[in-house]
């Protein structure tokens, strides 16, 4: 029915946002410790570190595929969630979190737009409930 993959723009935007948040937090701590002279180098190190992380993990992130069928949601590494076992589907900071009735949580990350994905999964789950009755 649908395949969900990571979006390149969203992937790099997520890393940039994390780098900025990290730089701000470390800067605040350094000011609190009385070491404002180290803010520039620490911020630079965080940005470089997040860029390196992004480069290192990008092939893994872009290889992840989630496939929605009429019966289940199939994720990377053989993860499978039956549609009737899904308790909640919600947008979580732009990603999609799928929570099962047993409490398992799965995250579909770096999507260009999480809203339509949530709606597609919920629609497939509703259709499956009708067929199961």
C-alpha positions as CSV (number, residue, x, y, z in Angstrom):
1,X,0.0,0.0,0.0
2,X,2.8,2.4,0.9
3,X,6.6,2.6,1.5
4,X,8.0,5.1,4.0
5,X,11.7,6.1,3.7
6,X,13.9,8.8,5.1
7,X,13.9,12.2,3.5
8,X,17.4,13.6,2.8
9,X,16.5,17.2,3.6
10,X,14.7,16.2,6.8
11,X,17.7,14.0,7.8
12,X,20.2,16.9,7.6
13,X,17.7,19.3,9.2
14,X,17.3,17.0,12.2
15,X,21.1,16.9,12.6
16,X,21.4,20.7,12.3
17,X,18.7,21.2,14.9
18,X,20.5,18.8,17.3
19,X,23.8,20.6,16.7
20,X,22.3,23.9,17.5
21,X,20.5,22.6,20.6
22,X,23.8,20.9,21.7
23,X,25.8,24.1,21.2
24,X,23.3,26.2,23.1
25,X,23.2,23.8,26.1
26,X,27.0,23.4,26.2
27,X,27.4,27.2,25.9
28,X,25.0,27.7,28.9
29,X,27.0,25.2,31.0
30,X,30.3,26.8,30.1
31,X,29.0,30.2,31.0
32,X,27.7,28.8,34.3
33,X,31.1,27.2,35.0
34,X,32.7,30.6,34.3
35,X,34.5,29.5,31.1
36,X,33.0,31.7,28.4
37,X,36.3,31.6,26.5
38,X,35.7,28.0,25.6
39,X,32.2,28.5,24.1
40,X,33.4,29.0,20.5
41,X,35.6,25.9,20.3
42,X,33.0,23.8,22.1
43,X,30.2,24.9,19.7
44,X,32.5,24.3,16.8
45,X,33.3,20.8,18.1
46,X,29.6,20.0,18.5
47,X,28.7,21.1,15.0
48,X,31.6,19.1,13.5
49,X,30.6,16.1,15.7
50,X,27.0,16.2,14.5
51,X,28.1,16.5,10.9
52,X,30.4,13.5,11.3
53,X,27.6,11.5,12.9
54,X,25.3,12.4,10.0
55,X,27.8,11.3,7.4
56,X,28.6,8.1,9.3
57,X,25.0,7.0,9.8
58,X,23.4,8.3,6.6
59,X,23.7,5.1,4.6
60,X,22.0,3.2,7.5
61,X,19.3,5.8,7.8
62,X,18.5,5.9,4.1
63,X,18.5,2.1,3.9
64,X,15.6,1.9,6.4
65,X,12.3,1.2,4.8
66,X,8.9,0.8,6.4
67,X,6.3,-0.9,4.2
68,X,2.6,-0.7,4.9
69,X,0.4,-3.6,3.7
70,X,-3.2,-4.3,4.2
71,X,-2.4,-6.5,7.2
72,X,0.8,-5.2,8.8
73,X,3.6,-2.6,9.0
74,X,6.9,-4.1,8.0
75,X,10.0,-2.3,9.2
76,X,13.8,-2.7,8.9
77,X,15.5,-5.8,10.2
78,X,12.3,-7.8,9.9
79,X,10.3,-5.9,12.4
80,X,6.6,-6.5,11.9
81,X,3.6,-5.0,13.5
82,X,0.2,-6.4,12.7
83,X,-2.3,-3.5,12.1
84,X,-4.8,-4.9,14.6
85,X,-2.0,-4.8,17.3
86,X,-1.4,-1.1,16.9
87,X,-2.7,0.9,19.9
88,X,-1.5,4.4,18.8
89,X,0.1,6.2,15.9
90,X,1.3,9.7,16.5
91,X,3.6,12.3,15.2
92,X,6.6,12.8,17.5
93,X,8.7,15.8,16.6
94,X,8.2,15.2,12.9
95,X,8.8,11.4,13.1
96,X,6.0,8.8,13.5
97,X,5.8,6.7,16.6
98,X,3.8,3.4,16.5
99,X,2.8,1.9,19.8
100,X,1.5,-1.6,20.0
101,X,-1.0,-3.0,22.5
102,X,1.8,-4.8,24.2
103,X,3.7,-1.6,24.7
104,X,6.3,-2.0,22.0
105,X,7.3,1.3,20.4
106,X,8.6,1.8,16.9
107,X,9.9,5.0,15.3
108,X,9.7,5.8,11.6
109,X,12.3,8.5,11.4
110,X,13.3,11.4,9.2
111,X,10.1,11.6,7.2
112,X,9.5,14.6,5.0
113,X,6.0,15.0,6.5
114,X,4.7,12.8,9.3
115,X,1.0,13.8,9.1
116,X,0.1,11.9,5.9
117,X,2.0,8.8,7.2
118,X,0.0,8.8,10.4
119,X,-3.2,9.1,8.5
120,X,-2.2,6.3,6.1
121,X,-1.4,3.9,8.9
122,X,-4.6,4.8,10.8
123,X,-6.6,4.4,7.7
124,X,-5.1,1.0,7.0
125,X,-5.7,0.0,10.6
126,X,-9.4,1.1,10.4
127,X,-9.9,-0.8,7.1
128,X,-8.3,-3.9,8.6
129,X,-10.7,-3.7,11.6
130,X,-13.6,-3.7,9.2
131,X,-12.4,-6.7,7.4
132,X,-11.7,-8.6,10.6
133,X,-15.3,-8.2,11.9
